[in-house]
């Protein structure tokens, strides 16, 4: 398994299959690339089915054992089930979606090999949901959640971005997850540094404090130093939380907070590399000055670019961004490292004839 100079092994990849989406969420940062979405029709610059599979086969050689497919909305691509079915067996496969296209497709995705799914669900109020997503698809999302559960994808993790427009709905969403077996809630801190509108950000520590008061049990995950809040369901027989802290998930709902903003620990424990829909490798969500193209997507090109990307990964907070006089500023040692022009300045990787297979 490859590791960067900070000792962070890369065990997972997050692959954007498209930047197209049938929603237009006001907080969307499109995997850190900004709002580059366009028409719903397939576009030539998206990686092909074979490109995606070839990439996964190569990184599996380096011990990468998990992949999360994202977008845009990944299910706008008709070949998602094929991609999943052709993913190396050594990889755990998950999917992030808005859920609207899961009815009628969830069972096929499970048969292909999808093991987990995250569904965006920012509010249980139809009008607020419409304002945030700019799409009147509330019922379609709820149907998608039901389809995922029926297909055997429990626990289904609901993603809720917490910012000014949604923060007031956190208690209702927590209650919803606690009351419904098979659901989990992931509260995601709003990231103004890549989504803009800093005035929309809320104090995520207040959400932590409130959840701590509601929870029957709190545990800490080593990955990203995340906290999990377990809330016992009303009306269930027996204890949801054992004396030793073991949780009976049939009797308790789980809420987790993803709080990366100004979180050195989060960045210090990042073990994932991202791939854009166009086939660029990206070492950090928050940065676009480290984009590296994989050329013609040959195995040799993928290998070399993957090695380069991992070798040059830098924790965003605490290294790329450092604190000076209470402010986060770019570490000067990295200002001149990326070539001028960003990703376009990286040349296509030269390959030896022996490694230009498919």
DRENBA-802974 format. One record per residue (C-alpha): x, y, z; residue in three letters; residue number from 1. Coordinates in nm, 3 decimals. Layout:
REM residues N
X Y Z ALA NUM
...
This chain:
REM residues 358
0.000 0.000 0.000 UNK 1
0.139 0.340 -0.097 UNK 2
0.187 0.607 0.170 UNK 3
0.265 0.978 0.150 UNK 4
0.553 1.145 0.333 UNK 5
0.325 1.196 0.634 UNK 6
0.276 0.822 0.672 UNK 7
-0.083 0.825 0.548 UNK 8
-0.149 0.507 0.353 UNK 9
-0.400 0.532 0.068 UNK 10
-0.652 0.255 0.121 UNK 11
-0.950 0.404 -0.063 UNK 12
-1.045 0.599 -0.374 UNK 13
-1.345 0.821 -0.442 UNK 14
-1.436 0.815 -0.811 UNK 15
-1.663 1.078 -0.965 UNK 16
-1.840 0.916 -1.261 UNK 17
-1.999 1.238 -1.390 UNK 18
-2.044 1.603 -1.304 UNK 19
-2.402 1.592 -1.434 UNK 20
-2.681 1.609 -1.178 UNK 21
-3.060 1.631 -1.175 UNK 22
-3.036 1.848 -0.862 UNK 23
-2.877 2.192 -0.828 UNK 24
-2.802 2.202 -0.455 UNK 25
-2.707 2.548 -0.333 UNK 26
-2.412 2.415 -0.132 UNK 27
-2.269 2.187 -0.402 UNK 28
-1.894 2.208 -0.461 UNK 29
-1.885 1.920 -0.713 UNK 30
-1.610 1.722 -0.539 UNK 31
-1.418 2.043 -0.482 UNK 32
-1.414 2.142 -0.850 UNK 33
-1.681 2.409 -0.829 UNK 34
-2.006 2.426 -1.023 UNK 35
-1.902 2.274 -1.357 UNK 36
-2.220 2.083 -1.422 UNK 37
-2.387 2.096 -1.760 UNK 38
-2.646 1.915 -1.974 UNK 39
-2.794 1.585 -1.860 UNK 40
-2.685 1.403 -2.177 UNK 41
-2.361 1.197 -2.159 UNK 42
-2.052 1.391 -2.254 UNK 43
-1.734 1.281 -2.423 UNK 44
-1.500 1.405 -2.149 UNK 45
-1.635 1.158 -1.892 UNK 46
-1.422 0.853 -1.826 UNK 47
-1.547 0.551 -2.016 UNK 48
-1.656 0.228 -1.850 UNK 49
-1.327 0.066 -1.943 UNK 50
-1.128 0.367 -1.815 UNK 51
-1.290 0.347 -1.472 UNK 52
-1.244 -0.029 -1.446 UNK 53
-0.882 -0.011 -1.564 UNK 54
-0.808 0.254 -1.301 UNK 55
-0.958 0.038 -1.027 UNK 56
-0.766 -0.268 -1.140 UNK 57
-0.440 -0.074 -1.126 UNK 58
-0.492 0.083 -0.783 UNK 59
-0.596 -0.258 -0.649 UNK 60
-0.237 -0.361 -0.726 UNK 61
-0.132 -0.109 -0.459 UNK 62
-0.365 -0.250 -0.193 UNK 63
-0.652 -0.005 -0.233 UNK 64
-0.945 -0.198 -0.089 UNK 65
-1.243 0.039 -0.112 UNK 66
-1.407 0.262 -0.372 UNK 67
-1.691 0.510 -0.340 UNK 68
-1.862 0.613 -0.663 UNK 69
-1.991 0.969 -0.667 UNK 70
-2.090 1.246 -0.909 UNK 71
-2.266 1.474 -0.979 UNK 72
-2.531 1.208 -0.969 UNK 73
-2.361 0.879 -1.058 UNK 74
-2.686 0.705 -1.150 UNK 75
-2.726 0.936 -1.448 UNK 76
-2.481 0.695 -1.605 UNK 77
-2.643 0.377 -1.735 UNK 78
-2.323 0.175 -1.689 UNK 79
-2.292 0.204 -1.311 UNK 80
-2.399 -0.157 -1.249 UNK 81
-2.149 -0.277 -1.510 UNK 82
-1.870 -0.074 -1.352 UNK 83
-1.953 -0.215 -1.010 UNK 84
-1.971 -0.572 -1.142 UNK 85
-1.626 -0.531 -1.299 UNK 86
-1.469 -0.372 -0.990 UNK 87
-1.195 -0.594 -0.840 UNK 88
-1.338 -0.837 -0.587 UNK 89
-1.093 -0.716 -0.325 UNK 90
-1.265 -0.376 -0.310 UNK 91
-1.559 -0.276 -0.095 UNK 92
-1.799 -0.078 -0.314 UNK 93
-2.020 0.208 -0.195 UNK 94
-2.221 0.473 -0.372 UNK 95
-2.326 0.831 -0.295 UNK 96
-2.649 0.937 -0.467 UNK 97
-2.948 1.166 -0.428 UNK 98
-3.161 0.851 -0.437 UNK 99
-3.409 0.956 -0.703 UNK 100
-3.305 0.680 -0.942 UNK 101
-3.271 0.398 -0.689 UNK 102
-3.628 0.270 -0.738 UNK 103
-3.600 0.009 -1.009 UNK 104
-3.219 0.002 -0.993 UNK 105
-3.125 -0.068 -0.631 UNK 106
-3.165 -0.446 -0.661 UNK 107
-2.946 -0.459 -0.972 UNK 108
-2.679 -0.250 -0.801 UNK 109
-2.676 -0.488 -0.506 UNK 110
-2.651 -0.787 -0.739 UNK 111
-2.358 -0.614 -0.911 UNK 112
-2.176 -0.567 -0.581 UNK 113
-2.276 -0.239 -0.414 UNK 114
-2.246 -0.292 -0.039 UNK 115
-2.330 0.049 0.106 UNK 116
-2.512 0.361 -0.007 UNK 117
-2.523 0.723 0.109 UNK 118
-2.834 0.919 0.013 UNK 119
-2.852 1.299 0.028 UNK 120
-3.144 1.407 0.244 UNK 121
-3.106 1.761 0.373 UNK 122
-3.447 1.814 0.530 UNK 123
-3.776 1.638 0.598 UNK 124
-3.964 1.951 0.501 UNK 125
-4.068 1.954 0.133 UNK 126
-4.038 2.328 0.082 UNK 127
-3.695 2.355 0.245 UNK 128
-3.581 2.049 0.052 UNK 129
-3.691 2.214 -0.270 UNK 130
-3.514 2.540 -0.185 UNK 131
-3.188 2.362 -0.100 UNK 132
-3.182 2.116 -0.391 UNK 133
-3.368 2.340 -0.638 UNK 134
-3.558 2.027 -0.737 UNK 135
-3.908 1.915 -0.646 UNK 136
-3.804 1.554 -0.590 UNK 137
-3.871 1.504 -0.219 UNK 138
-4.097 1.201 -0.269 UNK 139
-3.855 1.047 -0.518 UNK 140
-3.575 1.064 -0.261 UNK 141
-3.792 0.905 0.007 UNK 142
-3.885 0.630 -0.239 UNK 143
-3.516 0.585 -0.312 UNK 144
-3.441 0.532 0.057 UNK 145
-3.716 0.269 0.074 UNK 146
-3.579 0.102 -0.240 UNK 147
-3.230 0.084 -0.091 UNK 148
-3.363 -0.071 0.230 UNK 149
-3.576 -0.320 0.036 UNK 150
-3.272 -0.420 -0.170 UNK 151
-3.080 -0.509 0.146 UNK 152
-2.853 -0.205 0.171 UNK 153
-2.925 -0.139 0.539 UNK 154
-2.794 0.052 0.713 UNK 155
-2.864 0.334 0.467 UNK 156
-2.669 0.644 0.558 UNK 157
-2.851 0.975 0.503 UNK 158
-2.622 1.269 0.425 UNK 159
-2.736 1.605 0.559 UNK 160
-2.525 1.916 0.501 UNK 161
-2.562 2.139 0.806 UNK 162
-2.571 2.507 0.721 UNK 163
-2.797 2.807 0.776 UNK 164
-3.088 2.674 0.570 UNK 165
-3.092 2.323 0.721 UNK 166
-2.961 2.354 1.078 UNK 167
-3.308 2.397 1.224 UNK 168
-3.412 2.058 1.088 UNK 169
-3.136 1.860 1.261 UNK 170
-3.353 1.758 1.562 UNK 171
-3.630 1.631 1.333 UNK 172
-3.384 1.437 1.120 UNK 173
-3.219 1.284 1.428 UNK 174
-3.560 1.178 1.557 UNK 175
-3.643 1.030 1.215 UNK 176
-3.329 0.817 1.209 UNK 177
-3.367 0.711 1.572 UNK 178
-3.723 0.598 1.503 UNK 179
-3.651 0.399 1.185 UNK 180
-3.438 0.087 1.193 UNK 181
-3.199 0.061 0.900 UNK 182
-3.119 0.433 0.881 UNK 183
-2.813 0.624 0.994 UNK 184
-2.749 0.996 0.977 UNK 185
-2.430 1.168 0.867 UNK 186
-2.428 1.539 0.948 UNK 187
-2.175 1.709 0.722 UNK 188
-2.019 2.039 0.818 UNK 189
-2.066 2.305 0.551 UNK 190
-1.735 2.392 0.380 UNK 191
-1.736 2.761 0.281 UNK 192
-1.377 2.752 0.159 UNK 193
-1.484 2.549 -0.145 UNK 194
-1.858 2.616 -0.162 UNK 195
-1.853 2.990 -0.094 UNK 196
-2.107 3.185 0.118 UNK 197
-1.919 3.181 0.452 UNK 198
-2.222 3.350 0.608 UNK 199
-2.410 3.019 0.571 UNK 200
-2.176 2.832 0.804 UNK 201
-2.297 2.735 1.152 UNK 202
-2.104 2.649 1.467 UNK 203
-2.071 2.271 1.436 UNK 204
-1.957 2.245 1.800 UNK 205
-2.306 2.347 1.907 UNK 206
-2.444 2.052 1.711 UNK 207
-2.195 1.822 1.885 UNK 208
-2.299 1.959 2.224 UNK 209
-2.669 1.914 2.150 UNK 210
-2.621 1.559 2.028 UNK 211
-2.416 1.472 2.335 UNK 212
-2.714 1.574 2.547 UNK 213
-2.954 1.358 2.344 UNK 214
-2.734 1.051 2.308 UNK 215
-2.752 0.740 2.521 UNK 216
-2.400 0.645 2.418 UNK 217
-2.111 0.826 2.246 UNK 218
-1.818 0.655 2.081 UNK 219
-1.520 0.789 1.893 UNK 220
-1.402 0.650 1.561 UNK 221
-1.029 0.649 1.499 UNK 222
-1.080 0.749 1.135 UNK 223
-1.085 1.131 1.122 UNK 224
-1.144 1.135 1.499 UNK 225
-1.519 1.127 1.440 UNK 226
-1.782 1.095 1.712 UNK 227
-2.081 0.864 1.684 UNK 228
-2.393 0.942 1.884 UNK 229
-2.628 0.650 1.957 UNK 230
-2.986 0.731 2.048 UNK 231
-3.212 0.457 2.184 UNK 232
-3.542 0.406 2.004 UNK 233
-3.859 0.465 2.199 UNK 234
-4.078 0.168 2.278 UNK 235
-3.825 -0.112 2.224 UNK 236
-3.790 -0.398 2.469 UNK 237
-3.456 -0.443 2.641 UNK 238
-3.154 -0.218 2.658 UNK 239
-3.017 -0.063 2.341 UNK 240
-2.679 -0.005 2.504 UNK 241
-2.513 -0.282 2.705 UNK 242
-2.306 -0.214 3.017 UNK 243
-1.987 -0.266 2.816 UNK 244
-2.094 -0.007 2.558 UNK 245
-2.201 -0.257 2.292 UNK 246
-2.488 -0.120 2.083 UNK 247
-2.788 -0.317 1.960 UNK 248
-2.854 -0.142 1.629 UNK 249
-3.206 -0.280 1.614 UNK 250
-3.280 -0.067 1.919 UNK 251
-3.079 0.250 1.856 UNK 252
-3.016 0.500 1.580 UNK 253
-2.672 0.638 1.498 UNK 254
-2.573 0.995 1.413 UNK 255
-2.223 1.085 1.303 UNK 256
-2.075 1.429 1.235 UNK 257
-1.825 1.489 0.957 UNK 258
-1.647 1.809 1.059 UNK 259
-1.341 1.869 0.840 UNK 260
-1.323 2.248 0.858 UNK 261
-1.014 2.359 1.053 UNK 262
-0.975 2.000 1.173 UNK 263
-0.610 1.892 1.170 UNK 264
-0.697 1.546 1.295 UNK 265
-0.942 1.493 1.009 UNK 266
-0.674 1.575 0.752 UNK 267
-0.402 1.382 0.935 UNK 268
-0.613 1.067 0.907 UNK 269
-0.721 1.101 0.544 UNK 270
-0.658 0.778 0.351 UNK 271
-0.839 0.853 0.027 UNK 272
-0.747 0.983 -0.319 UNK 273
-1.011 1.134 -0.548 UNK 274
-1.063 1.090 -0.920 UNK 275
-1.254 1.349 -1.122 UNK 276
-1.503 1.252 -1.391 UNK 277
-1.248 1.362 -1.651 UNK 278
-0.980 1.127 -1.522 UNK 279
-0.767 1.358 -1.308 UNK 280
-0.623 1.236 -0.981 UNK 281
-0.675 1.469 -0.687 UNK 282
-0.490 1.426 -0.359 UNK 283
-0.712 1.657 -0.155 UNK 284
-1.076 1.762 -0.178 UNK 285
-0.997 2.122 -0.089 UNK 286
-0.725 2.171 -0.350 UNK 287
-0.726 2.197 -0.728 UNK 288
-0.360 2.289 -0.767 UNK 289
-0.260 1.925 -0.728 UNK 290
-0.469 1.779 -1.013 UNK 291
-0.282 1.527 -1.226 UNK 292
-0.415 1.383 -1.554 UNK 293
-0.379 1.013 -1.631 UNK 294
-0.319 1.077 -1.999 UNK 295
-0.473 0.809 -2.220 UNK 296
-0.565 0.600 -1.914 UNK 297
-0.318 0.323 -1.994 UNK 298
-0.206 0.106 -1.706 UNK 299
0.143 0.258 -1.714 UNK 300
0.004 0.611 -1.707 UNK 301
-0.232 0.529 -1.423 UNK 302
0.043 0.364 -1.218 UNK 303
0.284 0.654 -1.255 UNK 304
0.025 0.922 -1.189 UNK 305
-0.115 0.737 -0.888 UNK 306
0.234 0.706 -0.740 UNK 307
0.298 1.078 -0.798 UNK 308
-0.035 1.179 -0.647 UNK 309
0.015 0.973 -0.332 UNK 310
0.376 1.087 -0.291 UNK 311
0.267 1.452 -0.306 UNK 312
-0.038 1.432 -0.079 UNK 313
-0.034 1.689 0.198 UNK 314
-0.272 1.725 0.495 UNK 315
-0.477 2.034 0.415 UNK 316
-0.518 2.173 0.767 UNK 317
-0.200 2.181 0.971 UNK 318
0.036 2.152 0.673 UNK 319
-0.090 2.303 0.346 UNK 320
-0.288 2.552 0.554 UNK 321
-0.121 2.669 0.874 UNK 322
-0.228 2.903 1.152 UNK 323
-0.069 3.245 1.181 UNK 324
-0.203 3.493 1.434 UNK 325
-0.527 3.296 1.462 UNK 326
-0.581 3.285 1.082 UNK 327
-0.541 2.997 0.841 UNK 328
-0.299 3.085 0.560 UNK 329
-0.133 2.886 0.284 UNK 330
0.202 2.743 0.387 UNK 331
0.459 2.927 0.174 UNK 332
0.658 2.611 0.109 UNK 333
0.373 2.491 -0.117 UNK 334
0.307 2.811 -0.307 UNK 335
0.563 2.744 -0.578 UNK 336
0.540 2.364 -0.586 UNK 337
0.251 2.321 -0.833 UNK 338
0.329 2.418 -1.192 UNK 339
0.171 2.737 -1.320 UNK 340
-0.163 2.667 -1.485 UNK 341
-0.278 2.392 -1.250 UNK 342
-0.368 2.056 -1.398 UNK 343
-0.322 2.167 -1.758 UNK 344
0.045 2.231 -1.689 UNK 345
0.116 1.865 -1.617 UNK 346
0.239 1.685 -1.930 UNK 347
0.090 1.355 -2.037 UNK 348
0.285 1.072 -1.876 UNK 349
0.543 0.910 -2.103 UNK 350
0.511 0.534 -2.116 UNK 351
0.738 0.251 -2.215 UNK 352
0.606 0.029 -2.499 UNK 353
0.597 -0.269 -2.266 UNK 354
0.335 -0.103 -2.044 UNK 355
0.095 0.055 -2.292 UNK 356
-0.154 -0.232 -2.261 UNK 357
-0.518 -0.140 -2.319 UNK 358
